[in-house]
């Protein structure tokens, strides 16, 4: 079938007159890098445990909440590595702005009822072929669907089978105008000792983010996707472990919004004690984007006094060690110059 000339002319006129709509944002700096676009095929790359499902379902919830007066954004989730109940528990915390155990059962049930209009979960007690999942995704008027992870599908492990999945899913997205996001992992070598931030870097010695070429299955995945997102988290870093780093490696259509992040300049999403990410201090779920179902401020978690005492002792020891290192350096410099002196080492 040949594309009608009139369709091309309409697009050219819309583009000329600035009528090409931006993708949907959630009301924070993340929108500059990535936006939701209906009928797109996207990849989310990340090592195990960095929070790919956590981040993606949070972003979907933010979209559903922000636009609920205009349209119903429904999501169908297949996650082979997470239980539906665990995902819904997180959704309830984000939606209410309150830690789950501090909610009453009536509040939990009200929030679950509201969330259930947006989120639907595929039973993960069996393994699926990708064509079976596409049939499920077509069974209702979903805005977008999640395959998480690609490596968990019932499939052949070959170069050709990867291309079959990519080509057929790409065509399905084009025909159905349903967005499909695919989570996947990098190759094993990207997590080995050599894949660390170099000497002199602020994060020296910590495992770096996977690169675009690190995706398991090779460049075929990058080539066939509309947008390519990488999520990274330094789980063993004392201060950065609560930040999800969002790298955008590819945006196919810049006219509808989104932009590749600069080298080593990810968007930082702060964990916010499990109540929904903050981006540069903004929590999109509560910043004038929606009226919360439960109208009260989050209750603070009780203080862990034992932990705070441990932190204080560690700080004091660190300061004492630094002072002793300074004194030792002075003593060595004096000794090297042949000057008689009384050592400044502290008596323990």
C-alpha positions as CSV (number, residue, x, y, z in Angstrom):
1,X,0.0,0.0,0.0
2,X,1.3,3.4,-1.0
3,X,1.1,6.3,1.5
4,X,-1.4,8.9,0.3
5,X,0.1,12.2,-0.8
6,X,-2.5,14.1,1.2
7,X,-1.2,12.4,4.4
8,X,2.3,13.6,3.7
9,X,1.1,17.1,2.9
10,X,-0.9,17.3,6.2
11,X,2.2,16.4,8.2
12,X,4.3,19.0,6.4
13,X,1.7,21.7,7.0
14,X,1.4,20.7,10.7
15,X,5.1,20.7,11.1
16,X,5.4,24.1,9.4
17,X,2.7,25.6,11.6
18,X,4.0,24.1,14.8
19,X,1.1,21.7,15.3
20,X,3.2,18.6,16.1
21,X,2.3,17.8,19.7
22,X,4.9,17.0,22.3
23,X,4.8,13.7,24.1
24,X,3.3,13.6,27.6
25,X,5.5,14.7,30.5
26,X,5.0,14.4,34.2
27,X,5.9,17.9,35.3
28,X,9.6,17.7,36.3
29,X,13.1,18.0,34.7
30,X,12.8,14.4,33.6
31,X,10.5,15.6,30.8
32,X,13.4,17.4,29.1
33,X,15.1,14.0,28.5
34,X,12.2,11.6,28.0
35,X,8.4,11.8,27.3
36,X,5.7,9.3,26.9
37,X,4.7,8.9,23.2
38,X,1.7,6.9,22.1
39,X,2.6,4.0,19.7
40,X,6.4,3.9,20.5
41,X,8.7,0.9,20.9
42,X,11.3,1.5,23.7
43,X,14.1,-0.2,25.5
44,X,15.0,0.1,29.2
45,X,18.5,-1.2,29.9
46,X,19.8,-1.9,33.4
47,X,21.6,-4.4,35.6
48,X,19.7,-6.6,37.9
49,X,18.4,-4.8,41.1
50,X,18.7,-1.2,39.9
51,X,14.9,-0.8,39.9
52,X,13.8,-1.0,36.3
53,X,10.3,-2.1,37.1
54,X,10.1,0.3,40.1
55,X,11.1,3.3,37.9
56,X,8.8,2.4,34.9
57,X,5.7,1.8,37.0
58,X,6.3,5.0,38.9
59,X,6.5,6.9,35.7
60,X,3.3,5.2,34.4
61,X,1.5,6.1,37.6
62,X,2.6,9.7,37.3
63,X,1.2,9.9,33.8
64,X,-2.1,8.3,34.7
65,X,-2.6,10.7,37.7
66,X,-1.6,13.8,35.8
67,X,-3.9,13.2,32.8
68,X,-6.8,11.5,34.5
69,X,-9.1,14.4,33.9
70,X,-8.3,14.3,30.1
71,X,-8.0,10.6,29.4
72,X,-7.6,7.2,31.0
73,X,-4.1,5.9,30.6
74,X,-4.1,2.1,31.2
75,X,-1.1,-0.1,31.4
76,X,-0.7,-3.9,31.0
77,X,2.3,-5.2,32.9
78,X,4.1,-8.5,32.4
79,X,6.9,-8.8,34.9
80,X,8.5,-12.2,35.3
81,X,10.7,-11.1,38.2
82,X,8.2,-9.3,40.5
83,X,4.9,-10.3,42.0
84,X,1.9,-8.1,41.1
85,X,1.2,-7.6,44.8
86,X,4.6,-6.1,45.4
87,X,4.2,-3.7,42.5
88,X,0.7,-2.6,43.7
89,X,2.1,-2.1,47.2
90,X,4.6,0.4,45.8
91,X,1.9,2.0,43.7
92,X,-0.3,2.5,46.8
93,X,2.6,4.1,48.7
94,X,3.3,6.5,45.8
95,X,-0.4,7.3,45.2
96,X,-1.1,8.1,48.9
97,X,2.2,9.6,49.7
98,X,2.2,7.4,52.9
99,X,4.2,4.4,53.8
100,X,2.2,1.3,53.4
101,X,2.2,0.0,57.0
102,X,1.0,3.4,58.2
103,X,-2.2,3.2,56.1
104,X,-5.5,1.7,57.4
105,X,-7.0,-1.2,55.5
106,X,-9.9,1.1,54.3
107,X,-7.3,3.5,52.9
108,X,-5.4,0.7,51.2
109,X,-8.6,-0.7,49.6
110,X,-9.6,2.8,48.4
111,X,-6.2,3.4,46.9
112,X,-6.1,-0.1,45.3
113,X,-9.5,0.5,43.7
114,X,-8.3,3.7,42.2
115,X,-5.1,2.2,40.9
116,X,-6.8,-0.9,39.5
117,X,-8.4,1.3,36.8
118,X,-5.0,2.0,35.4
119,X,-2.9,-1.1,36.0
120,X,-3.5,-4.6,34.8
121,X,-1.1,-7.5,35.4
122,X,-0.4,-10.6,33.3
123,X,-0.2,-13.8,35.4
124,X,3.5,-14.7,35.7
125,X,3.0,-18.2,37.0
126,X,3.8,-19.4,33.4
127,X,6.3,-18.4,30.8
128,X,5.1,-16.6,27.7
129,X,6.3,-16.4,24.1
130,X,6.3,-12.8,22.9
131,X,3.4,-13.4,20.5
132,X,1.3,-14.7,23.4
133,X,2.0,-11.4,25.3
134,X,1.1,-9.3,22.2
135,X,-2.2,-11.1,22.1
136,X,-2.9,-10.2,25.7
137,X,-1.8,-6.6,25.2
138,X,-4.4,-6.4,22.3
139,X,-7.2,-7.7,24.5
140,X,-8.1,-4.2,26.0
141,X,-7.6,-0.6,25.2
142,X,-4.3,-0.2,26.9
143,X,-2.2,2.9,26.3
144,X,1.1,1.0,26.9
145,X,2.5,-2.4,27.9
146,X,5.6,-3.6,29.6
147,X,7.7,-6.7,28.9
148,X,10.0,-7.1,31.9
149,X,12.4,-8.6,31.2
150,X,13.0,-9.7,27.6
151,X,15.4,-12.3,28.9
152,X,12.6,-13.9,30.9
153,X,10.5,-14.8,27.8
154,X,10.0,-18.3,26.5
155,X,12.2,-17.9,23.4
156,X,15.2,-19.1,21.4
157,X,18.5,-17.6,22.3
158,X,19.9,-16.7,19.0
159,X,20.6,-13.6,16.8
160,X,17.8,-14.5,14.4
161,X,15.2,-14.9,17.2
162,X,16.1,-11.5,18.5
163,X,15.4,-9.9,15.1
164,X,12.2,-11.9,14.8
165,X,11.0,-10.4,18.1
166,X,12.2,-6.8,17.2
167,X,10.8,-6.8,13.7
168,X,7.4,-8.3,14.6
169,X,6.9,-6.3,17.7
170,X,7.9,-3.1,15.8
171,X,5.3,-3.9,13.2
172,X,2.7,-4.7,15.9
173,X,3.3,-1.3,17.6
174,X,2.9,0.5,14.3
175,X,-0.4,-1.2,13.5
176,X,-2.0,-1.1,17.0
177,X,-0.6,2.3,18.1
178,X,0.1,0.8,21.6
179,X,3.3,1.6,23.3
180,X,5.6,-1.3,24.3
181,X,8.4,-0.9,26.7
182,X,11.0,-3.7,27.0
183,X,13.3,-4.1,30.0
184,X,16.5,-6.0,29.5
185,X,19.9,-6.6,30.9
186,X,23.5,-5.8,29.7
187,X,26.0,-8.5,28.8
188,X,27.9,-10.1,31.7
189,X,31.2,-8.4,30.9
190,X,29.7,-4.9,31.5
191,X,29.5,-5.7,35.2
192,X,33.0,-7.0,35.7
193,X,35.9,-5.3,37.5
194,X,37.1,-3.4,34.4
195,X,33.7,-1.6,33.9
196,X,34.3,0.9,36.7
197,X,34.7,4.6,36.9
198,X,38.4,5.5,36.3
199,X,40.9,6.9,38.8
200,X,40.3,10.5,39.6
201,X,36.6,10.3,38.9
202,X,34.2,11.4,41.7
203,X,32.9,7.8,41.7
204,X,36.3,6.1,41.2
205,X,36.1,2.3,41.6
206,X,32.3,2.0,41.4
207,X,30.6,0.0,38.6
208,X,29.7,2.5,35.9
209,X,26.5,2.6,33.9
210,X,26.1,0.1,31.0
211,X,26.7,1.7,27.6
212,X,24.4,1.4,24.6
213,X,26.6,-1.3,23.1
214,X,26.4,-3.4,26.3
215,X,22.8,-4.5,25.7
216,X,22.5,-8.3,25.6
217,X,21.7,-9.1,22.0
218,X,23.8,-6.4,20.5
219,X,23.1,-3.3,18.4
220,X,19.9,-4.8,16.9
221,X,18.0,-3.6,19.9
222,X,19.2,-0.1,19.6
223,X,18.6,0.0,15.9
224,X,14.9,-1.1,16.1
225,X,13.8,1.0,19.1
226,X,12.3,4.5,19.1
227,X,13.8,5.5,22.5
228,X,16.7,3.8,24.4
229,X,16.8,4.5,28.2
230,X,19.5,3.2,30.6
231,X,18.9,3.1,34.3
232,X,21.8,2.8,36.7
233,X,22.2,2.8,40.5
234,X,25.4,2.4,42.5
235,X,23.9,0.1,45.1
236,X,27.0,0.0,47.3
237,X,27.8,3.8,47.3
238,X,27.2,5.4,50.7
239,X,25.3,8.4,49.3
240,X,24.5,7.7,45.7
241,X,22.7,4.4,46.4
242,X,19.4,6.2,46.8
243,X,19.6,7.9,43.4
244,X,18.5,6.2,40.2
245,X,20.5,7.6,37.3
246,X,18.5,8.0,34.0
247,X,20.6,8.0,30.9
248,X,18.9,8.6,27.6
249,X,20.9,7.1,24.7
250,X,18.5,7.5,21.9
251,X,15.4,9.6,21.0
252,X,14.2,8.8,17.5
253,X,11.8,11.8,17.2
254,X,13.1,15.0,18.9
255,X,10.2,17.0,17.5
256,X,7.8,15.4,19.9
257,X,10.2,15.9,22.9
258,X,13.0,14.3,24.6
259,X,16.8,14.6,24.3
260,X,19.8,12.4,24.7
261,X,21.6,13.1,28.0
262,X,25.1,14.4,27.8
263,X,28.1,12.1,28.6
264,X,28.0,11.3,32.4
265,X,25.2,13.8,32.9
266,X,22.2,11.6,33.8
267,X,18.9,12.8,35.3
268,X,19.0,11.9,39.0
269,X,15.9,10.6,40.6
270,X,16.1,10.5,44.4
271,X,14.4,7.6,46.2
272,X,12.5,9.8,48.6
273,X,12.1,7.1,51.3
274,X,9.9,5.0,48.9
275,X,7.2,7.7,48.4
276,X,7.9,8.4,44.8
277,X,11.0,9.8,43.2
278,X,12.0,13.4,43.5
279,X,13.7,15.0,40.6
280,X,15.7,18.1,41.6
281,X,13.5,18.3,44.7
282,X,10.2,17.9,42.8
283,X,7.9,15.0,43.4
284,X,5.6,14.9,40.3
285,X,3.0,13.0,42.1
286,X,2.2,15.9,44.5
287,X,3.4,19.1,42.8
288,X,0.0,20.5,41.6
289,X,-0.5,17.5,39.3
290,X,-3.3,15.8,41.1
291,X,-5.6,15.9,44.1
292,X,-4.5,13.0,46.4
293,X,-7.1,10.4,47.4
294,X,-6.0,10.6,51.0
295,X,-5.5,14.2,52.0
296,X,-2.9,14.2,54.6
297,X,0.9,14.6,54.8
298,X,3.1,11.5,55.0
299,X,3.7,10.4,58.5
300,X,7.4,10.4,59.4
301,X,9.1,7.1,60.0
302,X,10.2,6.5,63.6
303,X,13.8,7.3,64.2
304,X,16.3,4.5,64.3
305,X,18.3,5.7,67.3
306,X,20.7,2.8,67.2
307,X,21.5,3.6,63.6
308,X,21.9,7.3,64.3
309,X,24.3,6.5,67.2
310,X,26.4,4.3,64.9
311,X,26.6,7.0,62.3
312,X,27.7,9.6,64.9
313,X,30.4,7.3,66.2
314,X,31.6,6.7,62.7
315,X,31.7,10.4,62.0
316,X,33.7,11.0,65.1
317,X,36.2,8.3,64.3
318,X,36.6,9.6,60.8
319,X,37.4,13.1,62.0
320,X,39.9,11.7,64.6
321,X,41.6,9.6,61.9
322,X,41.8,12.6,59.6
323,X,43.4,14.7,62.4
324,X,45.9,12.0,63.2
325,X,46.9,11.8,59.5
326,X,47.4,15.5,59.4
327,X,49.6,15.3,62.5
328,X,51.6,12.4,61.1
329,X,52.2,14.3,57.9
330,X,53.6,17.3,59.9
331,X,55.9,15.0,62.0
332,X,57.2,13.3,58.9
333,X,58.0,16.7,57.2
334,X,59.9,17.9,60.3
335,X,61.8,14.6,60.6
336,X,62.7,14.7,56.9
337,X,64.3,18.1,57.5
338,X,66.4,16.8,60.3
339,X,64.8,19.0,63.0
340,X,64.7,17.7,66.6
341,X,61.1,17.6,67.8
342,X,58.7,15.9,70.1
343,X,56.2,13.7,68.1
344,X,52.6,15.1,68.1
345,X,51.0,11.6,68.1
346,X,48.1,11.5,70.5
347,X,48.2,9.2,73.4
348,X,45.5,6.6,73.2
